[in-house]
């Protein structure tokens, strides 16, 4: 049986308009702006008072359907990737119901009744798992139909925490089908890795106990996290997923990484993908040929490290979970590698092999913050648009995408850009999704963050879903306590 050509044909986004400039945030909080700018970015978005992960997701799906003139009756799979869901029973069906209602009101047929509606949750990797589920569906019983996977999240951290400047909110919906217009995805050439990491980034339900959200009904979903440990987990899982792909494809790591022109990765903040990709490059040199080892040795000597000691560390396979304890003072699983990395970052090769390959769309991402599951597809959308604006010829090029979810798991998936990618990219309209913004002052930011009414916000929703009310009934004959009722504002 011939292998089907299946992949991504379209992308569409919804980004809340409420924006916090990180330079302003530094003034409010006493943080150092040059450091925040270098490590994190420029700004982040905050959800509005009538928004939830479901309104973000449904608005992105509506935009995808309209921007690509999709026949909803052909959609047989609607997946929701998120770690911000607030209903422990339903998920994607909520989004389907919202979209169906809005389509019917506009005289358009709803999504197919036979549509599957799974929700995928694994931290920031849920959207990638959703995409893989959709591709498998299209390859088997869903052949001939179309699939939509929407990645939507609200990244919130406690004020005063190290994660606060990395907040964000938004949703990206992707259209998947046979003979894709943007990029083909061949899962047989992908790589995967997973390992339980105890305290990397968790959201136990116990955090919700005692919350009084009577004014906003928005539960604060602040994660339990350990920043330096999480960085180590990200790097280690990335390395293992890449190793799985190298082995599966029988390729040289260093030759393959050098051959790539563009890479898109999960991006919780500016510095993380740069560090992860740079360490992967150093590991590829360590397993490479004579010239690769010579390049690596040059960084080692400058760092005052013996090359053999570094190579021994690179094949050591450390037990990351051993670092997950409160007495741990150093969360580095690869201390020699990180010392060499700091030398490599100052070299001329760093721009060519790392920064240049992460460049497409990266400037736009400085104004998004962390979108969790939506971070990777958002970067892809921004990258496609930049390539189109710069009249680049991407057709036939292999681009590597890397998704990651704390806990931990990683997926490395190569995609091949389609011949029709330019036409499909014109319908993404990602820059348009980010164009309108409402800049918040400190009092407005605190109010929205804390779930209180913010004064002076005159934004009127248009062509998006809002929460109209939240149910309060808890009677024997009828209950809707906590259920959100939505309305599409055209």
N, C-alpha and C positions, 0 to 999 in steps of 0.2 A: 504494500500500500504506500503510495506517495505521501511524503510528509507535507502537510498543509502550510502555506505561507500565512501566518496569523500574527497580528501585532496591533499597534496603536495607530488610529486614524485621526484622532482629534483630542484637544485639551481645552478646558475652559475653567476659569477661576472666579471665586468670590473672595474679596479681601475686605474686611470691615473698614469703614472710613476713619475710625478713631485712632489717631496716631500720637505716639510719644517720641519726641526727638531725644536721642540718648545724650546729646550735649546738654539739653535742658535737664534731663534726669540726673546727670552728674552734678549740675548746679543745685538741684533739690536735695540730693543725698550726700554730697561731699565726696563723690567718687572722682577719679582722675580721668578726664575725658580722653587725652591722647592714648592711654592704655585701653580704655573701653572701645575706642574707635578701631584700634589695631586688632584687638582680640575678638570683639563681638560684632560691631557694625555701626550703622547710623541711626536707625529708628526701629520701632516695633509697633504692631497694631494691637488694639484691645477690643474685645467684643462689646457690643452695645447693650443697653438695658433691656431690649426686647429680642435679644439674640441667644441662641443656644447652638450646640454643634449640629443639630438637625436643621435649623434655619440656614446655617452656612452651607451645609451639604446640599440641601434641596435647591438653593439658589444657584449653586454651581452646576447642578444637573440641568436645571431649566436653561441656563445659558448655553450649555453644551448642546442641548436639543435644538435650540433656536439658531445658534451660530453655525451649526453644521447641517441644518435642515434635516434632522433625523426623523424618520417615521417611527414614533414610539411603539407601534404595534410589533416592530421587529426586535425590540429589546426583550431578550429572554433571560437576562442575568443582570441584576442590579446589586452590586456589592458595596458595602460601606466599610472602609478601613478607618478605624479611630481608636483612640484611647481616652476620649472625652465623653463617651456615651453616658447618659444619665438614666437610662432605663435598662434594668437587668433582665428584661424579657424580650422586648422588641428592639429593632435597630433599623436595618435598611428598609423594612416595611413601612416605617414611619416616613422616611424620605419618599418612598414610592407613593404613599397616600397623599402627601402634600403636593407632589408634582402632578399626580393624576387629577386632583381637584383643580389645580390651576390650569392645566391643559384643557380640561372639559369646559371651564368657564370661558376660555378663549376659542372654543369651537374646534379644538384639536382632539383627536382620539387619544385615549390614555395609553400608558405602557401596557404591554400584553398581560392578560390575567394569568397566563402560564409562566410568568417571569419568576425566576428564583431570586430570593432576597436574603442572602447571608450577610452577617457582620463578621469582620475579621479583627481580632485584637491580639496584638503582641507589641506593645509600646509603639515606637515609631515605624515598625516594620509591617504593621497591619495592612497598609495600602499595597505594598509589594506582594504580600501573601494574597490579597484580594485580586491583584492583577494576574498572578499565577493561577488562581482558581478560575478566573474568567477565561484565560487562554486554554486551560484544560477543558473547560466546558465547551468552548467553541470548536475544539479539536474532536470532541466526542458527540454527546447527545445534543449539544446546542449548535451543531454545524449548520451553516447557512443563515444563522441569526446574528444579532449584534449584542454586545455586552457593554455595560457602563460600570466602572468602578470609581467611586468618589472617595477621596481621602480628605477628611475634615477633622480639625482639632482646635482646641483652645489651650494654649500653654500658659499656665499661670503659676507663679511662684510667690511665696510670702514676701511682703515688702521688707527689705533689709537683708534678704538672703543673697547668696552668691549667684543664684539663678535668676534674680529679678530682671537684670538687663537683657536676658535671653528669652523673654516672653514673646508671645505672638498668637495670632488667630487667623484662620482662613481655611479655604477648601479648594481643591482642584479635582475636577471630574475628567475622566479619560474615556474615550470611545475605543473599543476593541472589536476587531472583525477580521475576516479573511481578506487577503489582498490589501493590506493596510496602506494608508496614504502617507503616514509619517514615518513609521519604522517597524520593521519586522523583528519579532522576538523569538529566538530559538532557545527554549529552555534546556534542550539536551546539551548545550554548551555552557550552561551556567554553573555556578558554584554555590554551596551553602555551608553554613556552620551554625551550631547552637550549643550552649552550655549554661547551666543554672549558676547564677552569680549572687544569690542571696539578697544583698542590699544595694545593688547597683542603682536601681531606679525603680521604686515600687509605689503602688497606690492602694494600700490595704483599706478596706471599708471602715475600719475602726476610726479612721481620721474624721469621718462624718459625724460621729456620735457627739451630741451636744451642740451642733451648729444651729443657730437661730437665723434662718433665712426668710423670715416672715415678710420682709419688705421686698426683696428681689426674687425670691424663690430660686436663686442661682447658688447651687452648692459650690463651695470653694474646693477645688480639686488639686491642692498643692501636693506635689510628690514628696516622697521620702527619698533623698538622694545624697550621694557622696561624690563631689565633683572630681577630685583627682583619681579616685578609684574608678569612676565611670569612664574617664579618659583612657585609662589602661584597658578596661573592658572593650571599649570601642576599637582600639588599635588591635588587640589580640584577636577579636572575632573577625575583623577585616582580614587579617593575615590568614586565618584558617579558611575563610571562604575563598580567598584567592588561591590558596594551595589546592583546594578541592577543584577549582576550575582548571588550574594548570595541569593537574593530574588527569582530569577527565578529558582534556583536549590534547594532552601530550605535547605541550608547548614549553618553550624556554621562557621563564618569567621575565628576565631582563629584556630579551628581544621583543616580547609581546608588549611590555609596558612602554618601551621606547617607540614602538610602532603606532601607538595611540596618539591621536591629536586632541581628543576631547574626552573628559571624564566627568560624570555627574555623580555626586555622592550625597548620602544623608548629611544634612548641614544644620546642627543645632545652634551653631554660631560660626563666625567667620574662620577662626583658627583651626577648628576641629578637623574638617576635611583636609586642610593643608597638611596638618601633622600626620593624619592617618595615611594619606597617599605618600608622603615623604618616607615614612617608616617602611611602607610596603616596597618602595623603590630601593631602599637600603637593603632590605631582606632579599630582594631580587638580585642585587649585586652580589650578595653573599653566596647565592646558589649558582652564580653565573660562571663565565669563563675567565681566562687569564686577565683580559682587559677590564672586566667587571670587578674582579678582585683587586686589581691595581687601583682603580678609582676609589673603591671602598677603603683600601689601605691608606690612601692619601688623606682621607678624612680622619681616619683613626690616628695617624701620626700627629696630625695637627691638634687632635683632642687629647693626646698623651695616652692613648689606649693601644694595647697590642692587638693587631688584627686577629690573631688566633683566639684570643680571649673573647673578642666580639663574636666570631663565628661559632664558638662553643655556646655562647649565650643564645644565639639565633636558632640553634637546634635543640635547645634545652626543654621546650614544651612546659613552661612553668604552670603550676596549679594556681590559677588566679583567685580561686575561692579562699585560699589560705591567707590572702590579704584582707579578707572581709571580717575584720574584728576591730573593736574599739581601741585596742592597744597598739594597733599598727601605726607606725610613724612615717613609713615610706610605702606608697602605693605603686611604685614602679616595678613592673614585672620584667622590664628590659632596661635596666639602668645604664648599661654601657651603650646600648643602641640610642637611647635618648641623649646621651652626652655627644655621641657622634652626629646625631640629628642636628644639634645646635650648631655644630661646625658646618654641616652640609647646608643649613638654611642661609648661611652667609656666603655661600659659593655662587659662582656664575651658573653652574649647572642647575641650581635650584629653580631659577626662573624658567628655564627651558623644559625641564622634566616635571616640574610640579605646578608652578603658578600658571604657565601658559596653557597647560592642559585642563586647568580648572577655571579658565578665564571666561568662557562663554556664559553669559547670564550672571556672572558673579557680582557685578556692580549692582544690579537690580536687587539681588538677594540681601544686600546690606541694609535694605529698608523693609525687610519682612519679619525679622526676628525668627524664632523657632516655630515652625508649623507642624512639628511632630510628623505624622504620616504624610502630610502634604508637602513637606520640605523638599523631598526629592523630585516629585512631579512638577512642583513650582519652579525649581531650578531648571528642569528640562524645558518647561514652557518659556522661561526667560531666555534660555540659551538658543532655542529655535528662533525666537524673534530677533535676537541680536544677529544671528547668522544671516537671517533674511535681510535685515537692515544693512548689513555689511556686504551683501551680495556674495556670500560664500557658497561654494559648491560642495554640499555635503552628500549628495546622492551617491549611494554605494558605500559610504564610509562606515566603519564599525566604531561605535561609541560604547564605552563601558559605563554601566550604571551600577551603583552599589548602595543597597538599602541596609539599614541597621535598626535594630530594636533592642533596647536595654533589657537585660534579664538572663541571657543574651542570645541574640541570633543575628546573622548577617546573610545577605543574598547578593551575589555578584552576577549580573545578567548583561551580556552583550546584546546590543541592538544594531541592526543594519538599516541605515537611512534609506527611505524609499525615493523613487524617482520623482514622485509628485509632492515631496515634502514642502516645497515652497507654497503651493496652492493651499495645502492643509494648514500651514503655519499662519497664513493670512487670516484665518478664522479663529485663531487662538485668542487674540485681543487681550493678552496678559497685561501689557502696559496700560491699556484702557481700564482694566479692572483695578489697577493701583492709582489711577490718575486722580480721582477725587479723594480728598482727605479732610479731616477735621482735627486740627492740632489742639491737643489738650494742655491745659495748665495744670499745676500741681494739685489743686483742689479737685478739679474734674477727674484727673487720673486716679486720685485716691478714692473718690466716690465710686467710679466704675469698677475699680479693682476690688473694693470692699463690698460691692453689691448694694450700694446706696444710690439714691437718685442724684444725678449730677446736674447742677444748675448751669444755665447758659448754653446748653447744647440745642441748637436749632435745626439739626439735620432731620430732613423728612425722607423716609425710606421711599425708594422707587424701584420697581422691577426686582423685588426681592421679598423673601418671606420674613415675617415677624411673628413673635409670640403675642397673640391677642389677649389671652388670659390663661391662668393656671387654675385647674380644678381644686375645689376645697371640700366637696361633699364626701362625707364618710358615714353614710347612713346604711342601715341594713338593706333597704330596698335599692339604693343607688350609691355607687362610689366612683369618684374620679379624682380623689385626693392626689395632688401632685402632677396630674396629667396636663401636658401643655396643649393648648388649642392654637392653631396657626392660621394665618391669613396671608395671602399673596397680594402685595401692593403693586399694582401694575402701573 
